[in-house]
Amino acid sequence: MKRMILLLLLAVMILPGCTTLKQTERGKAIPGDMEWALLPFINNTETPYAAERAEAITQALLYAGGIQKVTMAPVELKEEELLPDRGTKRYRQGLEWANKQGLRYAVTGTVTEWRYKVGLDGEPVAGMTLLVMELPEGKVLWSGSAGRSGWSRDAVSAVAQQLLQSLVDKMPIQAVSDQSK
């Protein structure tokens, strides 16, 4: 009986650090030696600049995941335009830029949650979707969606980085060393 209670308590303690992840099938490998565009993310949260934070983390993780060149779309909007739009105008500008540059692959996403839960513990939670698209058609080659909660001592950005890492790890990126074989 004591063992059963101990296992139940252990399971309850582990739950706040769980990740839920759903993705499309891996499909064909996408070359990591080509230049990729990182398009602006959509911010579907009440947290200002959550999308820009997720973009910065994603860019670093894509480099670490084997993509040699990731270029962020150079879009600029006035500060008063960022919040009501939630990023759709920035996304359209970024997509237009990537197509003009002749880039073949683009990554974009949506931030669905970036906050601390209300309550005694104040656990950080993050939710994201990522898409890998082939340009100029905008054909989705891969998509993934995930949510994660952390412990009360964790930062939302740390939880988001772990979440984005789990998504990037699932992308069908062909490493440069694999291409030479």
N, C-alpha and C positions, 0 to 999 in steps of 0.2 A: 504494500500500500504506500509506504514511504517513497519507494522507487517511482511509483506512478505519479505521485504528487510532485516529486522532483523533476520528472520528465515534463510534466504539464507546465510547471513554472519556467523551465528552460525554454520550452516552445514559446511561451508568452513573452519572454525576454528577447527572443530572437526576432519575433514578428516586426517590431518597428524598423528593423534594418533590411526589410525585404524589398526586392525589385520585381516588378511585373513587366515582362517584355513580350511583344508580339511583332513579328516581322514577316515579310514576304519570303518566298523561297529564294535561295541565294542566286540562282540564275548564273549567267556567264560572268566570268571574272572581268573586272574593269581595270584597264592598265593604270598602274600607279605612277608611270613615268611621264604621263601627259599632264598638261596644265589644267587644273580644275578651278572653277569659279565657286566661291563661297557667297551665295546670295543672302540677302537679309532675311532674317527669321521674322515670323509673325508673332506678336506678343498677345496672347489671349489670356493674360493675367491682369491683375490690378497692380502689379509691381512695375514701376517705371524702369525702363532700360533692361528688363530681364532678357529680352531678345538679344540685345547687344552683348550682354554678358555671356549668353549661351553661344553666340557666334565666335567670340574670342576663344572660349574653351574648345569649341569644335575645331577651329583652325589648328590649334596646337595638337589636338588629338589626331587630326588627319595627317599632319606631318609625321607624328610618331607612328602612325599606322601604315606608312609606306608611300604616301603621296608626296612626290618630290616638290611640286609647286602648287600652292593653293593661294589664289589671289582673291582678296575680299573685293567685292564690288564697291567702287568709290561713289557712294551716294551721300548727298548732304541735304538735310532738311533743316528748316528752322525749328528750334526747340518747341515752339507752340504747335507745330504740325505733328510731332511724334506721338503724343499721347492719344488724341482722338482717332487717329488713323490706325493705330496698333501695328504699323509696319507694312501695310499692303502697298502704299505708294512707294516706299523704299524698295520693296520686293520687285515691283514692276520696273522701276528704274534699274535695279541690279540685273534683272533678266534681259532688259533691252541692251545694257552695257555688255553683258556676256555674249549675247548674239552678235553684236557689232565687232567684238574682239575675235570672233570665230572660235570660241572655246567649245569643246565637244561635251564636256561633263560639268555638271553643277550639283552642288549640295545646298539644300535649304532645309528649313524646319519650322516648327511651331512650338512655342513654349506654352504649355497648357497649365502649368502650375510652378510657382516659384515663391515659396512663403514658409513661414513658421506656423504650425497649427496653434490654434488658440487653446489654452489650457495650462495646467500646472507644469507639464514638461516642456511645452513649446517645441515639439519635434519639427525639424526641417523636412519639407516635402518638395519634390520637383517632379514635373511631368514634361515630356518632350516627344516630338515626332521628328524624324529625319527622312529626307527623300534624296535619292541620287537620280538625277535626270540626265538624259541624253539631249543635247541641243542640236539644232534649233527647234526640233519638233516638240520638245518638252516631254518626251516619253519617259515615264517613270521606270527605271531599271531595278530599283530596290527601295523599299520603305520599311521603316521600323517605328514602333511606338513603345514607350516605356514610362513607368512611374516608379518612384522610389521614395521611401521615407527613411530618415536617419534617427540617430539618438539625439537627445536634447542638447548634448554638448557639441554636436556637429554643426558646421556652417552650411547654409543652403547651397553655397557655391561648391562645397566639397561633395555634397550629395548629388548635385547636378553634374559634376565632373565624373563621378562614378557611373551615373546613369548614362551620360553621353559616351563614356568609354565602352560600356556594354553594347551600345548601339553601333559605334564605329567598329568594334571588334567583329560584329556580325556582317558588316558590309563585304561584298565580294570583291575586294581590292586585290589585284594581282601585283605582288611585290616585284620590284625591278629585278631582283636575283632570280625569281621564278621565270621571268620573260626570256632570260638569256639561255635557258635550258632547251 
